[in-house]
Amino acid sequence: MLYKIWRYSHFYLTVSSSLFLLLAAITGAILAFKPIQEKLQPFYIHQANEVVLSELIDTLSNKYDEVLDLEVDNNYFVKATVFGLEESGQFYINPFDGNKLADIPKPNTFFESITNFHRSLFLKTTGRIFVGITSFLLFLIAITGLLLAIKRQGSFVKFCSKIIKDGSIQYNHVTLGRLLLIPIIIIAFTGTYLSMEKLSLLPNTKVSTITNKTQNNKAIPLSEFAIFKKTSLKDITKLEFPFSTDEEDYFTLSLKDKELKINQKTGFIVQETHYPFVQILSVLSFNLHTGNGSILWSFILLISSLGILYFMYSGAMISYYRLRSKIKNKFTAQQAEYIILIGSENGSTKQLGKVLQQALIQANQKVFLDDLNNYQTYSKIKHLLILTSTYGQGEPPSNANLFLKKLQQTKIVHPFDCHIIGFGSFSYPKFCEFAKEIHRQTLLQPNINIATETPLLIHNQNYIQFKNWVDTWAKSLKLNISIPKELSTKKQKETSFKIIDKTNIKDQYDETFTLTLSQTKRKKFAAGDLLSIIPPDETTERLYSTGKNANGDLLLSIKKHTYGVCSNYLNQLKPNDTLKAIIQKNKDFHLPKKADSVTLIANGTGIAPFLGMIYEKTKAEMTLYWGTRTKISATLYKSLILEAQQKGILQHFDIAFSKEVHPYNYVQDLLVRDENIIVKKLKNGDIFMLCGSIAMRDAVFIQLEKTCIKNHLQPFEVYKNNGQILTDCY
Ligand SMILES: Cc1cc2nc3c(=O)[nH]c(=O)nc-3n(C[C@H](O)[C@H](O)[C@H](O)COP(=O)(O)O)c2cc1C
């Protein structure tokens, strides 16, 4: 409940202040340059930090006929107003010898007008009110954002520790938010304070004045005044000299926190006026808000202002993803035979649920889509499809936290089938834990027929895996539905390929073949990209991982399925035939450019992308572990692998044969044999790339996990999070 309040507050506060916030952030970013530009004056080396006031007074009294005042600005540059034979007027002086350094520059009109706009939008008091409110809203936005980020991460400790990189815009939002939280709170707080001051909303605190009784009447030289001797220039803001020699005319010395009246003959402090706290805070707020006097702080303010602009963009995108996935239903919960229930925090899982809902509606099926939290009794239900992500420490997303309780309490009128699909990320130790928990609990429900022994678990919202599941599920129910080839609405163009080579190999188990394709019109691609092929008279695409030979031709490795439409279609193609297909970029599975060593692990036709990578120009040491069934099947790629070995690109290559009498039946067995090397590679931050079946991936993961534990390495998740483990498995 609280979470919802924070989320809505964060959203509405940002929306309501967005225009002013945008203007304030842009002008704020520009104004952050002002102190930087001021501080970069050519005479910056003459700053007054270490000079004692009495020395400068002495120097100036000797050099000029009359001194009216001295000012030390926030950059510790010293201005003096003097009369003398050579120089008169107000100018910057060298605090060491009193010489004139520069005239006071005219105010920069550009910065002045931007400052006015930033403070009041050129609308005087009304503008100031808007600006003040915006600052306060920014303060609230920062606080609600902090609470949301803590909730997102699971706890305050987790918020402070490493945030798992998942490539999402939320990751950027939270990571940047954590970095800029304190400066933004300071900007917001000081902005609010300054606006309140200008609008006279601060309490009227009294100035405390102490008048001292004269204790000695002895006149002493100026340079002997105790107060001048103990005060350094860096502590003062202004010193006004007495107007006349009349003893009632005093030196007025303004320090950071008080003002002193000093007898011009005796140096005795006649009166001390302590500034009220409100005023000291005003000066502090002003300096913190403007970066006055500090290049470093100005730079932080600049980054923070730009950060606010980025947050507005990333926040808008996050909200867009959430709102885009608002649920609309054509049928009611009691009319529908297909119920899709979603557990989703940021909308991506919901988006997939909607795609499935649309496909079912198009196939004239009665479907109802809802949040998992709204689970109830459905009178016509035949199929329940649960799609859920996992958050926190394997916890439900916020629209699913009541589901398990409701599952226990809700009456089931008649039995129905149920499929559970989990969406999560390998980066988290409890991968898809909530989906697994739902699976465990639904298994205990007598009237729910769980279709599979384990739920389908999908890493990083892999759409292709989801689409494959939908296709298989629809086929099993003889439903004529198909979801789009990809989620993005961008339509890609088909490219023509010419078959230039085809090789088949058959053992007693399988038939596998390779196709070498040249592009009629060369389009850039890299090994690891996907080739989308729609067989003739079909609407459903099939995706194949691509390799690339030394000539830059595209390589496909395909297992022939007896009743497989696409594999049979491709198998009947002959050299010189043409194939139309679309290359889909798969950037997450390209050979990393900077790596000392890359270990490629594949089984079956999963070797395809690696057949390209072993020809790429790379400084990395390359190892390929491949699992296949028989020695005969291994001959298919022999020449390609040999070529890469002869060229010196592929340094190590090893095969595991699952159907031969052989010491190593599976790729994970090779990993056990080479454990010491694997340990070194994991420690060294080297890359591991896996392509092939999900069963192979899971077995390799289990083995690597064991290796980590046995050798006292970091938990395996750490290596996954580092981006050391790349997968493309289906
Ligand atoms: C803070 C946070 C915690 C997460 N915790 C887990 C987790 O414990 N296990 C897991 O498999 N995925 C975890 N994930 C990944 C999400 O489940 C995954 O990104 C999912 O695709 C998000 O789907 P949604 O946008 O529908 O919420 C987490 C993500 C975030 C941002």
The ligand as a Tripos MOL2 file, in Angstrom:
@<TRIPOS>MOLECULE
LIG
   31    33     1     0     0
SMALL
NO_CHARGES

@<TRIPOS>ATOM
      1 C1         15.3570   -4.9080   -8.0570 C.3       1 LIG1
      2 C2         15.1600   -6.1140   -8.8890 C.ar      1 LIG1
      3 C3         15.1520   -7.3500   -8.2960 C.ar      1 LIG1
      4 C4         15.0160   -8.4980   -9.0670 C.ar      1 LIG1
      5 N1         15.0640   -9.7110   -8.4610 N.ar      1 LIG1
      6 C5         15.0210  -10.8280   -9.2150 C.ar      1 LIG1
      7 C6         15.1300  -12.1090   -8.6140 C.ar      1 LIG1
      8 O1         15.2630  -12.2690   -7.4080 O.2       1 LIG1
      9 N2         15.0860  -13.1900   -9.4360 N.ar      1 LIG1
     10 C7         14.9410  -13.0930  -10.7850 C.ar      1 LIG1
     11 O2         14.9330  -14.0940  -11.4760 O.2       1 LIG1
     12 N3         14.8250  -11.8780  -11.3810 N.ar      1 LIG1
     13 C8         14.8740  -10.7560  -10.6390 C.ar      1 LIG1
     14 N4         14.7670   -9.5310  -11.2330 N.ar      1 LIG1
     15 C9         14.6230   -9.4350  -12.7090 C.3       1 LIG1
     16 C10        13.1580   -9.2600  -13.1390 C.3       1 LIG1
     17 O3         12.3470  -10.3060  -12.6910 O.3       1 LIG1
     18 C11        13.1440   -9.2210  -14.6630 C.3       1 LIG1
     19 O4         13.8290   -8.0720  -15.0770 O.3       1 LIG1
     20 C12        11.7470   -9.2480  -15.2550 C.3       1 LIG1
     21 O5         11.8720   -9.4380  -16.6450 O.3       1 LIG1
     22 C13        10.9880   -7.9740  -14.9960 C.3       1 LIG1
     23 O6          9.6830   -8.0970  -15.5050 O.3       1 LIG1
     24 P1          8.5790   -6.9530  -15.3290 P.3       1 LIG1
     25 O7          9.0530   -5.7530  -16.1090 O.co2     1 LIG1
     26 O8          7.3400   -7.5270  -15.9040 O.co2     1 LIG1
     27 O9          8.4340   -6.6810  -13.8890 O.co2     1 LIG1
     28 C14        14.8620   -8.3900  -10.4710 C.ar      1 LIG1
     29 C15        14.8400   -7.1290  -11.0600 C.ar      1 LIG1
     30 C16        14.9900   -6.0030  -10.2800 C.ar      1 LIG1
     31 C17        14.9790   -4.6740  -10.9580 C.3       1 LIG1
@<TRIPOS>BOND
     1     1     2 1
     2     2     3 ar
     3     2    30 ar
     4     3     4 ar
     5     4     5 ar
     6     4    28 ar
     7     5     6 ar
     8     6     7 ar
     9     6    13 1
    10     7     8 2
    11     7     9 ar
    12     9    10 ar
    13    10    11 2
    14    10    12 ar
    15    12    13 ar
    16    13    14 ar
    17    14    15 1
    18    14    28 ar
    19    15    16 1
    20    16    17 1
    21    16    18 1
    22    18    19 1
    23    18    20 1
    24    20    21 1
    25    20    22 1
    26    22    23 1
    27    23    24 1
    28    24    25 2
    29    24    26 1
    30    24    27 1
    31    28    29 ar
    32    29    30 ar
    33    30    31 1
@<TRIPOS>SUBSTRUCTURE
     1 LIG1         1 GROUP 0 **** ****
